[in-house]
């Protein structure tokens, strides 16, 4: 990424020129401006473009005539508009640069040596300040650049809460380093085994200082950095300042660890990474599910406010608190506000029927009978390891009390076909008894189905099946299909399940979608499982042509995500529902997740709401799931650091991949991890973690590697006078809900407890055969 600079305008104040005179100069021709004169304060407006994040780094080199040492003035700028990266030239903010000579007067004769706005800045500044590329002087040039950036952003740092002052400063240091092209410097430092610039994020200036001191000691003379003739920053003084307690490496490590504990809580075992589990209404239907999840190793429970209601959330939290206290295992609760996310609307409920299907071979012969769980109404679900094919709740305990092992239960299914269940196992449960039965033939059981058993003297006892859940409705979309998205949620189910005028229909309750999209723009559904192109729009409908789906068609049901990555959609930061839910979250949860953060204004609104409610201890988790949220992440963190609340970031990889492109996801999450590591902010690694294991009970190799790479590592390398901290990755890994969630938690716990050092110790030494020589 190369940034370009064409020209600059200078406003000379208090000089021999007329007040506020504008001078334009070609920067490639230094003699074209800044002739001799009494210059007081100079103001510059520079034009830059193509920024990765919403800030720019503009280094300016000046020197006195006759002096071989150029002066370096470095400053940062924030874009004033919200236009995208591909926009035209942007103007930076104005600030003053004071020029002084050794005697403190403001009458130097100076000339512009060169100016660049690029990642190649380091190589050029190193040549100028480094005396033909000397490695030590190159590192000093980087050090000077970072300190200048800190001074320029001093006002921004001072706005941060005292708890985050050091972390915000280190983030500025990291951003200053990140804007430079240091590839050659990395190679030079690595070639002598001294410093790895890739791993210094948590304490940038301390590592650079240690590297400079090490190079100085190698040259056998004490560290001494003199002030240059033009009155620049004294590096010696700054090095002494950086040796203060708050900037030493050990303190920075402790700060990162403290921030993680404040937000996520302490870990009591040998793990260094938390496990978070998303739960929903299913835990209210089981007496043991939450207990099993906590036993497996979960330390945080997540509730999504986009689903359920306060009564369900209250019951979930009650069970979590009770199980946590009973097991003596600390567990915190995160509640995600729904945010302005676009979703498909509700569909009319389907029939209340469940299918019982035995396993069959290729010829249709039954290989394994279906496992059916029989329990009384209101009983808890079976333990996760049982995994029955169907659950039938029976109204009234009398019928179940008469069941015996080996008994045969008879019934007619929804098609009026005769079917039987054979009782094979009995289980004591809370409030009664449950049974596991086997069914050898396919059956469809609906609410109201009557079950019969033959008792003594030929009499039959009956029980009625109740509370069969309704079948979730959906539309099955294939490539080439047309889909109509409507504002009107009153459309009938028949219109949804069958094509109407050669098109399927779904609804979307949000007006943002209809007000923002244009024909030709891409649109994605269900985290990118279905893609389409918008063919036409109106005030109440959008017509989409499906361009990507599975060959047999992909299901699109209610409450599925909608993404429009190329549309200029404008969301409100916190919706009305979010503000209502925030009251509940503040009273019951430890952390609040803020969905679809896009702009600093969203953080300002959030801070105002938290201050209004006096919620200084409520943890804040910023969910990064949009392109804008990623690009503005440094500014979002600095704004959030103005409050004392514990702070964290969640990488919501589902929406982020759809918004920014699948092929970029790996680089995006690495960049987010690096920025948060520099800011000492804990990161939650989320979306599709061990998803195959959670859904089907069998993980993929890629999933196992994914969580292994996500676990939090801290590798320390010590040598005389220098310490390097290894990459710090995710502080927490999140699992989503699924049928095999208990097994997934246990598996993840084992992976996170596995220590790479222990693994090396288990490897036997390699013995080479003598026949090879």
C-alpha positions in Angstrom: 0.0 0.0 0.0 1.7 3.2 -1.2 0.5 6.6 -0.2 1.2 9.5 -2.6 2.0 13.1 -2.0 2.0 15.8 -4.7 2.3 19.2 -3.0 1.8 21.1 0.3 0.6 24.5 1.2 2.2 26.4 4.0 0.7 29.3 6.0 3.4 31.4 7.5 2.5 33.3 10.6 4.6 36.0 12.3 7.1 36.1 9.4 8.3 38.6 6.8 5.5 37.4 4.5 2.0 38.8 4.6 -0.2 37.3 7.3 -1.8 34.0 6.3 0.0 34.0 2.9 -0.4 30.7 1.1 2.7 29.1 -0.4 2.5 26.1 -2.7 5.6 24.0 -3.3 6.6 21.0 -5.3 8.0 18.7 -2.6 10.4 17.1 -5.1 11.9 20.6 -5.6 13.0 21.7 -2.1 14.2 25.1 -3.3 10.7 26.1 -4.4 9.6 27.3 -1.0 10.6 28.2 2.6 13.2 30.7 1.6 15.0 32.5 4.5 12.9 34.6 6.8 11.6 34.9 10.3 9.3 32.0 10.5 7.3 31.6 13.7 4.7 28.8 13.5 4.0 27.1 10.2 0.7 25.5 9.4 0.5 22.9 6.7 -2.4 21.2 4.9 -1.3 18.1 3.1 -3.2 15.9 0.8 -3.0 12.1 1.2 -4.9 9.1 0.0 -5.4 5.3 0.3 -5.4 4.6 4.0 -5.9 1.2 5.4 -7.3 2.6 8.7 -8.9 5.9 9.2 -5.6 7.7 10.1 -2.6 8.8 8.1 1.1 9.2 9.0 2.9 12.1 7.4 6.6 12.5 8.1 8.3 15.7 7.1 12.1 16.2 7.0 13.7 19.7 7.3 17.2 20.8 7.7 19.2 23.9 8.3 21.4 25.0 5.5 25.0 24.0 6.2 23.9 21.4 8.7 24.3 17.7 7.6 21.6 16.5 10.1 18.0 16.9 8.9 15.2 17.5 11.3 12.3 15.1 11.4 8.8 16.2 12.1 6.2 13.4 12.2 2.5 13.7 12.8 -0.7 11.7 12.5 -4.0 12.8 10.9 -7.5 11.5 11.0 -9.8 11.7 8.0 -12.6 14.1 8.5 -15.1 12.4 6.2 -16.6 8.9 6.3 -15.9 8.2 2.7 -14.4 4.8 1.7 -10.9 3.9 1.1 -11.2 4.3 -2.7 -12.4 7.9 -2.4 -10.6 10.9 -3.9 -8.0 13.1 -2.1 -8.8 13.8 1.5 -7.7 16.8 3.6 -6.0 16.2 6.8 -6.4 18.3 10.0 -4.2 21.3 10.6 -1.7 21.7 13.3 1.2 23.8 14.1 4.9 22.8 13.8 7.3 25.0 15.6 10.8 25.4 14.3 13.6 26.4 16.7 17.4 26.4 16.4 19.9 25.5 19.1 19.6 28.9 20.8 15.8 28.6 21.1 15.2 31.4 18.5 12.7 31.1 15.7 14.9 32.3 12.9 16.4 29.3 11.2 17.2 29.2 7.5 15.6 25.9 6.6 14.7 24.0 3.5 12.6 20.9 2.8 14.7 17.9 2.1 12.0 15.5 1.2 8.5 14.3 2.1 6.8 11.0 1.6 3.5 9.6 2.8 4.2 5.9 2.5 5.1 2.7 4.2 8.5 3.1 2.6 9.1 6.0 5.0 11.4 4.0 7.3 13.9 3.1 4.6 14.2 6.8 3.5 14.3 8.2 7.1 16.9 5.5 8.0 19.1 6.6 5.1 18.9 10.2 6.3 19.2 9.7 10.0 21.1 6.5 9.8 24.4 7.5 8.1 24.5 5.0 5.2 22.1 2.5 6.7 23.7 1.7 10.1 21.5 -0.7 12.0 21.7 1.0 15.3 20.8 4.4 13.8 17.9 2.8 11.9 16.5 1.5 15.2 17.0 5.0 16.7 15.1 6.5 13.8 12.2 4.2 14.4 12.3 5.0 18.1 12.3 8.8 17.3 9.4 8.4 14.9 7.3 6.5 17.6 8.0 9.1 20.3 7.0 11.9 17.9 3.8 10.1 17.1 3.1 9.9 20.9 3.7 13.6 21.3 1.4 14.5 18.4 -1.4 12.4 19.9 -0.8 13.4 23.5 -4.2 15.2 23.7 -6.0 12.1 22.5 -4.1 9.9 25.0 -5.0 12.3 27.9 -8.7 11.9 27.2 -8.4 8.2 28.1 -9.3 7.0 31.6 -6.3 6.6 33.8 -6.8 2.8 33.8 -6.1 2.8 30.1 -3.5 5.6 29.8 -0.5 3.2 29.4 -2.4 0.9 27.0 -3.6 3.8 24.8 0.0 5.0 24.6 1.3 1.6 23.6 -1.4 1.4 21.0 -0.2 4.7 19.5 3.3 3.3 19.5 2.2 0.2 17.6 0.3 2.2 15.0 3.3 4.4 14.5 5.4 1.3 13.9 2.8 -0.3 11.7 2.8 2.5 9.2 6.5 2.0 8.5 8.1 -0.3 6.0 10.4 -2.2 8.4 10.8 -5.4 6.4 14.5 -4.9 5.8 15.0 -3.8 9.4 13.3 -7.0 10.5 15.6 -9.1 8.4 18.7 -7.2 9.7 17.6 -7.6 13.4 16.7 -11.3 12.9 20.1 -12.0 11.2 21.9 -11.2 14.4 19.2 -12.8 16.6 18.4 -9.7 18.5 14.8 -8.5 18.1 11.6 -9.7 16.4 9.5 -6.7 15.5 6.5 -9.0 14.8 6.2 -9.8 18.5 6.7 -6.5 20.3 3.0 -5.4 20.2 2.3 -5.6 23.9 5.3 -3.3 24.8 6.6 -1.5 21.8 8.8 1.2 23.2 10.3 -1.0 25.9 11.4 -3.6 23.4 12.8 -0.9 21.0 14.7 0.7 23.9 16.1 -2.7 25.0 17.2 -3.3 21.4 18.9 0.0 21.2 20.7 -0.6 24.5 21.7 -4.1 23.4 23.2 -2.7 20.1 25.0 0.0 22.1 26.5 -2.5 24.4 27.6 -4.6 21.5 29.5 -1.6 20.3 31.1 -1.2 23.7 30.0 2.3 24.5 27.1 3.5 26.7 23.8 4.5 25.4 23.8 8.2 24.6 21.5 10.0 22.2 22.2 13.6 21.7 19.8 16.3 20.8 20.3 17.6 17.3 21.1 21.2 16.4 17.5 22.1 15.6 16.1 21.4 19.1 14.5 18.0 18.5 13.3 15.6 21.2 16.0 14.4 23.5 16.1 10.6 23.0 18.1 10.2 26.2 15.4 12.0 28.2 12.7 9.9 26.5 14.6 6.7 27.1 14.8 7.6 30.8 11.0 8.3 30.8 10.3 5.0 29.2 12.2 3.3 32.0 9.6 4.4 34.4 7.7 1.7 36.1 4.5 1.9 33.9 6.5 1.3 30.7 8.7 -1.6 31.6 7.9 -4.9 30.0 6.9 -6.7 33.1 4.4 -4.0 34.0 3.0 -4.1 30.4 2.5 -7.8 30.6 0.7 -7.5 34.0 -1.5 -4.7 32.5 -2.6 -7.0 29.7 -3.3 -9.8 32.1 -5.1 -7.5 34.5 -7.4 -6.2 31.7 -8.2 -9.8 30.8 -9.1 -10.7 34.3 -11.2 -7.6 34.9 -13.3 -8.4 31.8 -13.4 -12.2 31.6 -12.6 -13.2 35.2 -9.7 -15.2 36.6 -8.8 -18.8 35.5 -8.3 -21.3 38.3 -6.6 -24.1 36.4 -3.6 -24.4 34.1 -5.5 -23.0 31.1 -4.7 -19.5 29.9 -7.8 -19.2 27.7 -11.4 -18.9 28.6 -14.2 -20.9 27.1 -17.4 -19.1 26.3 -20.6 -21.0 25.3 -23.7 -19.5 23.6 -27.0 -20.8 25.1 -30.6 -20.3 24.4 -34.0 -21.6 25.5 -32.8 -25.2 25.3 -31.1 -24.9 28.6 -34.4 -24.1 30.3 -35.7 -27.5 29.1 -32.9 -29.5 30.7 -32.0 -29.7 34.4 -28.4 -30.8 33.7 -27.3 -29.0 30.6 -25.8 -25.9 32.2 -24.2 -28.0 34.9 -22.6 -30.3 32.3 -21.3 -27.3 30.3 -19.6 -25.8 33.4 -18.2 -29.2 34.4 -16.7 -29.5 30.9 -14.7 -26.3 31.4 -16.8 -23.3 30.3 -16.1 -20.1 32.3 -18.4 -17.7 30.4 -22.0 -18.1 29.2 -23.3 -15.9 26.4 -26.9 -14.9 25.8 -28.0 -13.3 22.5 -30.7 -10.7 23.1 -31.7 -11.1 19.4 -33.5 -14.3 20.5 -35.8 -15.0 23.5 -37.2 -12.6 26.0 -36.5 -11.4 29.6 -38.3 -14.3 31.2 -36.2 -16.8 29.3 -33.0 -14.9 30.0 -33.8 -14.7 33.7 -34.3 -18.5 33.9 -31.0 -19.1 32.0 -29.1 -16.7 34.4 -30.7 -18.3 37.4 -29.6 -21.8 36.4 -26.1 -20.5 35.6 -25.7 -18.8 39.0 -27.0 -21.9 40.8 -24.7 -24.3 38.9 -21.7 -22.0 39.3 -22.3 -21.8 43.1 -22.9 -25.5 43.4 -19.8 -26.6 41.5 -17.7 -23.8 43.0 -16.7 -22.8 39.5 -16.7 -19.0 38.7 -18.8 -18.2 35.6 -19.5 -14.8 34.1 -22.4 -13.9 31.8 -22.1 -11.9 28.5 -25.3 -10.6 26.9 -25.1 -9.4 23.3 -27.4 -6.5 22.3 -29.2 -7.4 19.1 -28.0 -4.2 17.3 -29.2 -3.1 13.9 -28.5 -6.4 12.2 -30.6 -7.2 9.2 -32.5 -10.6 9.5 -35.2 -12.4 7.7 -38.6 -12.1 9.4 -40.7 -14.7 11.1 -42.6 -17.3 9.2 -45.9 -18.9 10.0 -45.4 -21.8 12.3 -45.4 -25.2 10.6 -47.3 -28.4 11.8 -46.5 -29.8 15.2 -45.1 -33.1 14.1 -41.8 -35.0 14.5 -40.3 -37.7 12.4 -38.9 -40.9 13.9 -36.5 -42.5 11.4 -34.4 -45.6 12.0 -31.0 -46.0 10.2 -31.3 -48.0 7.0 -28.8 -49.5 4.5 -28.7 -48.9 0.8 -31.5 -51.5 0.2 -33.8 -49.9 2.7 -33.4 -52.5 5.4 -33.3 -51.3 9.0 -29.8 -51.4 10.4 -30.4 -49.6 13.7 -33.7 -48.8 15.3 -34.5 -45.1 16.1 -34.0 -44.2 19.8 -37.1 -42.5 21.3 -37.0 -40.7 24.7 -40.3 -41.0 26.6 -40.8 -38.6 29.6 -43.6 -36.8 31.4 -44.6 -33.3 30.4 -42.2 -30.6 31.7 -39.3 -33.1 32.3 -35.8 -32.2 31.4 -34.1 -33.3 28.2 -31.8 -36.4 28.3 -28.1 -36.0 28.9 -26.1 -34.9 25.9 -24.3 -38.3 25.5 -27.6 -40.1 24.9 -28.6 -38.2 21.8 -32.1 -39.8 21.1 -33.6 -39.4 17.6 -36.8 -38.1 19.0 -38.3 -36.9 22.3 -41.9 -37.6 23.2 -43.5 -35.9 26.2 -46.5 -37.8 27.6 -49.4 -36.0 29.4 -49.9 -37.6 32.8 -47.5 -39.8 34.9 -49.9 -42.7 35.2 -49.1 -44.1 31.8 -45.3 -43.9 32.4 -45.7 -45.6 35.8 -47.2 -48.7 34.1 -44.3 -49.1 31.7 -42.0 -52.0 32.2 -38.7 -53.0 30.4 -39.6 -55.1 27.4 -43.1 -53.7 27.1 -44.5 -52.8 23.7 -46.2 -49.4 23.1 -48.6 -49.2 20.2 -49.9 -46.2 18.3 -51.1 -44.9 14.9 -48.9 -42.1 13.5 -50.0 -39.0 11.6 -50.6 -41.0 8.5 -52.8 -43.5 10.5 -50.2 -46.2 10.1 -49.7 -48.7 12.9 -46.4 -48.5 14.7 -44.8 -49.8 17.9 -42.2 -48.8 20.4 -40.2 -51.3 22.5 -39.1 -50.2 25.9 -35.4 -51.0 26.3 -34.0 -48.8 29.2 -35.3 -47.0 32.2 -33.8 -43.7 33.7 -34.6 -41.9 37.0 -35.0 -38.2 36.3 -36.0 -35.2 38.4 -39.7 -35.5 39.2 -40.2 -39.0 37.8 -39.0 -41.7 35.4 -38.0 -41.6 31.7 -37.6 -44.5 29.3 -35.6 -45.1 26.1 -37.6 -47.0 23.5 -36.7 -48.4 20.0 -38.7 -47.9 16.8 -37.9 -50.1 13.8 -40.1 -48.3 11.2 -40.4 -44.7 10.1 -43.2 -42.8 11.9 -44.6 -39.3 12.1 -45.8 -38.4 15.6 -47.9 -35.3 16.2 -49.4 -33.6 19.3 -52.5 -35.6 20.3 -51.2 -39.0 19.2 -52.4 -41.7 21.7 -50.0 -44.4 22.9 -51.4 -47.7 24.2 -49.9 -50.5 26.3 -51.6 -53.8 27.1 -52.1 -54.3 30.8 -53.4 -57.1 32.9 -56.6 -58.9 31.9 -56.3 -57.5 28.4 -57.0 -54.0 29.3 -55.2 -51.1 27.6 -53.8 -48.0 29.2 -53.5 -44.8 27.1 -51.2 -41.8 27.2 -51.3 -38.7 25.0 -48.3 -37.1 23.3 -48.1 -33.4 23.9 -45.8 -30.4 23.2 -44.4 -31.6 19.9 -42.6 -28.6 18.5 -43.7 -27.1 15.2 -41.6 -27.7 12.1 -39.5 -24.7 11.2 -40.6 -23.4 7.8 -38.2 -22.3 5.2 -37.7 -21.7 1.5 -35.2 -23.8 -0.5 -33.3 -21.6 -3.0 -31.2 -22.7 -6.0 -29.1 -20.8 -8.4 -31.2 -18.9 -10.8 -34.2 -18.6 -8.4 -35.9 -15.3 -7.8 -36.5 -14.2 -4.2 -38.8 -11.3 -3.2 -38.0 -9.6 0.1 -41.0 -7.7 1.4 -41.6 -5.2 4.2 -45.0 -6.8 4.9 -44.8 -9.5 7.5 -48.4 -10.5 7.0 -47.9 -12.6 3.8 -49.2 -16.1 4.1 -47.2 -19.2 4.6 -48.3 -20.6 1.2 -46.6 -17.7 -0.5 -43.3 -18.5 1.3 -43.1 -22.3 0.8 -44.2 -22.3 -2.9 -43.0 -20.0 -5.7 -45.4 -17.2 -6.5 -45.1 -15.8 -10.0 -41.9 -17.8 -10.3 -40.4 -16.3 -7.1 -40.1 -17.2 -3.4 -40.9 -14.7 -0.7 -39.4 -13.8 2.7 -39.8 -10.7 4.8 -37.4 -8.3 6.5 -38.8 -6.1 9.3 -36.0 -3.5 9.0 -36.5 -0.4 6.9 -32.7 0.1 6.6 -32.6 -2.6 3.9 -35.2 -1.0 1.6 -33.8 2.5 2.0 -30.2 1.6 1.2 -29.8 -1.0 -1.6 -29.5 -0.4 -5.3 -29.9 -2.7 -8.4 -26.7 -4.6 -9.2 -25.4 -4.8 -5.6 -24.6 -8.2 -4.0 -26.6 -9.5 -1.1 -25.9 -12.5 1.2 -28.1 -14.6 3.5 -27.4 -16.8 6.5 -23.7 -15.9 6.9 -22.9 -16.2 3.2 -24.5 -19.6 2.6 -26.7 -18.0 -0.1 -25.6 -15.1 -2.4 -27.6 -13.1 -4.9 -27.7 -9.9 -6.9 -30.4 -7.2 -6.5 -32.4 -7.0 -9.7 -34.9 -4.3 -8.7 -36.1 -2.3 -5.7 -39.2 -0.4 -4.6 -40.5 1.2 -1.4 -41.8 -2.2 -0.2 -40.1 -4.9 -2.1 -36.6 -6.0 -3.3 -36.2 -8.6 -6.1 -33.1 -10.8 -5.8 -31.6 -13.2 -8.3 -29.8 -16.1 -6.5 -26.3 -16.6 -7.8 -24.8 -19.0 -5.2 -26.5 -21.9 -3.4 -25.9 -25.6 -3.1 -26.8 -27.8 -6.1 -29.8 -29.3 -4.3 -30.8 -25.9 -2.9 -30.1 -24.2 0.4 -32.6 -23.6 3.1 -33.4 -20.0 4.1 -35.5 -19.8 7.3 -36.6 -17.1 9.7 -34.2 -15.0 11.8 -31.3 -15.6 9.3 -28.8 -12.8 8.7 -28.8 -10.5 5.7 -25.6 -8.7 4.5 -25.3 -6.0 1.9 -21.5 -5.5 1.9 -21.3 -2.9 -0.9 -24.3 -0.8 0.1 -23.9 2.5 1.9 -26.3 1.7 4.7 -26.6 3.9 7.7 -27.4 2.3 11.0 -28.2 3.8 14.3 -25.7 2.8 16.9 -28.1 1.6 19.6 -31.6 0.7 18.6 -34.7 1.3 20.8 -34.7 -2.4 21.6 -31.1 -2.2 22.6 -31.7 0.6 25.1 -34.6 -1.4 26.7 -32.5 -4.6 26.8 -29.6 -2.6 28.3 -31.6 -2.1 31.5 -32.0 -5.9 31.9 -28.3 -6.5 31.0 -27.1 -4.0 33.6 -29.1 -5.7 36.3 -28.2 -9.3 35.5 -25.0 -9.6 33.4 -21.3 -9.0 33.8 -20.6 -7.9 30.2 -22.6 -6.3 27.4 -21.8 -7.1 23.7 -22.2 -4.2 21.3 -23.2 -5.5 17.9 -22.3 -4.0 14.5 -20.1 -1.2 15.7 -19.3 1.0 12.7 -18.2 4.4 13.9 -16.8 6.3 16.9 -20.2 7.9 17.2 -21.6 4.5 18.3 -19.1 4.4 21.1 -19.9 8.0 22.2 -23.6 7.0 22.4 -22.8 3.9 24.4 -20.6 5.8 26.8 -23.3 8.3 27.4 -25.9 5.6 28.1 -23.5 3.8 30.5 -22.7 7.1 32.3 -26.4 7.9 32.6 -27.0 4.6 34.3 -23.7 4.8 36.4 -22.5 1.5 35.0 -18.7 2.0 35.4 -18.1 -1.7 36.2 -20.1 -3.3 33.4 -17.7 -5.0 30.9 -17.9 -3.8 27.3 -17.3 -6.2 24.3 -17.0 -4.5 20.9 -18.1 -6.9 18.2 -16.1 -6.4 15.0 -18.2 -7.7 12.2 -18.3 -4.9 9.5 -15.7 -3.4 7.2 -16.1 0.0 8.8 -15.6 -1.5 12.3 -12.4 -3.1 11.2 -11.0 0.0 9.5 -11.7 2.2 12.5 -10.7 -0.3 15.2 -7.9 1.9 16.6 -10.1 4.9 17.0 -12.9 2.8 18.4 -10.6 1.4 21.1 -9.2 4.9 22.0 -12.8 6.2 22.3 -13.9 3.3 24.5 -10.8 3.8 26.7 -12.2 7.1 27.8 -14.5 5.1 30.2 -13.2 3.0 33.1 -15.3 0.0 32.1 -13.5 -3.3 31.4 -13.0 -3.6 27.6 -12.7 -6.4 25.1 -13.2 -7.2 21.4 -15.0 -10.1 19.8 -14.0 -11.2 16.3 -17.4 -12.1 14.8 -16.0 -14.0 11.9 -19.3 -14.9 10.2 -20.5 -11.4 9.3 -16.9 -10.1 9.0 -16.1 -12.6 6.3 -19.2 -11.8 4.3 -18.7 -8.0 4.7 -15.0 -8.0 3.8 -14.5 -11.2 1.7 -13.7 -14.8 2.6 -10.2 -14.6 1.2 -9.3 -11.7 3.5 -10.6 -13.2 6.8 -7.3 -14.7 7.9 -5.5 -11.4 7.5 -8.3 -9.5 9.1 -8.3 -11.5 12.2 -4.6 -11.4 12.5 -4.6 -7.6 12.3 -7.4 -7.3 14.9 -5.4 -9.6 17.2 -2.3 -7.5 16.7 -4.1 -4.2 17.4 -5.8 -5.5 20.5 -2.5 -7.0 21.7 -0.9 -3.6 21.5 -3.9 -2.0 23.3 -3.8 -4.7 26.0 -7.4 -5.6 25.2 -8.6 -9.2 25.5 -10.0 -10.8 22.3 -12.8 -13.3 22.0 -12.4 -15.7 19.0 -15.9 -16.5 17.8 -18.1 -18.0 15.0 -18.0 -21.6 13.7 -15.4 -22.8 16.3 -15.6 -26.6 16.3 -18.9 -26.3 14.5 -18.9 -29.8 13.0 -18.2 -31.3 16.5 -21.0 -29.2 18.0 -23.5 -30.1 15.3 -22.6 -33.7 14.4 -20.3 -34.9 17.2 -17.3 -35.3 14.9 -14.7 -32.5 14.4 -12.8 -31.7 11.2 -9.0 -31.5 11.2 -9.2 -27.9 10.2 -11.4 -27.1 13.2 -9.0 -28.7 15.6 -6.1 -26.7 14.1 -8.2 -23.5 14.3 -8.7 -23.7 18.0 -5.1 -24.7 18.6 -3.9 -21.6 16.8 -6.5 -19.5 18.6 -5.4 -20.3 22.1 -3.6 -17.7 24.0 0.2 -18.1 23.7 2.9 -16.2 25.7 6.4 -17.3 24.7 9.2 -15.6 26.5 12.7 -15.4 25.2 15.3 -14.1 27.5 18.8 -12.9 26.7 21.2 -10.5 28.5 19.4 -7.2 28.7 16.5 -8.0 26.5 13.2 -9.8 26.6 10.8 -10.5 23.8 7.1 -11.4 24.3 5.6 -13.8 21.9 2.3 -13.3 20.1 -0.7 -13.1 22.4 -3.7 -14.5 20.7 -7.3 -15.0 21.8 -8.0 -14.7 25.5 -11.4 -16.5 25.0 -12.8 -18.9 22.5 -16.5 -19.0 21.9 -18.6 -22.1 21.0 -22.1 -21.8 19.6 -25.0 -23.9 20.7 -25.6 -27.3 19.2 -26.6 -30.9 19.9 -23.2 -32.0 21.1 -22.1 -28.9 22.9 -21.1 -30.7 26.1 -18.7 -32.9 24.2 -17.3 -29.9 22.3 -16.6 -28.0 25.6 -14.8 -31.0 27.0 -12.7 -31.4 23.8 -11.8 -27.7 23.7 -10.8 -27.8 27.4 -8.4 -30.7 26.6 -6.9 -28.8 23.7 -6.4 -25.6 25.7 -4.8 -27.4 28.5 -2.3 -29.1 26.2 1.0 -27.3 26.6 3.4 -27.2 23.7 6.4 -27.7 26.1 4.8 -30.9 27.5 4.1 -32.1 24.0 7.8 -31.7 23.1 8.8 -33.6 26.2 6.7 -36.6 25.1 8.5 -36.8 21.8 11.3 -39.3 21.8 14.8 -38.4 20.6 15.4 -39.2 16.9 17.9 -42.1 16.5 19.4 -42.3 13.0 20.1 -45.7 11.6 23.8 -46.4 10.9 22.8 -47.9 7.6 22.2 -44.4 6.3 25.9 -43.6 6.4 
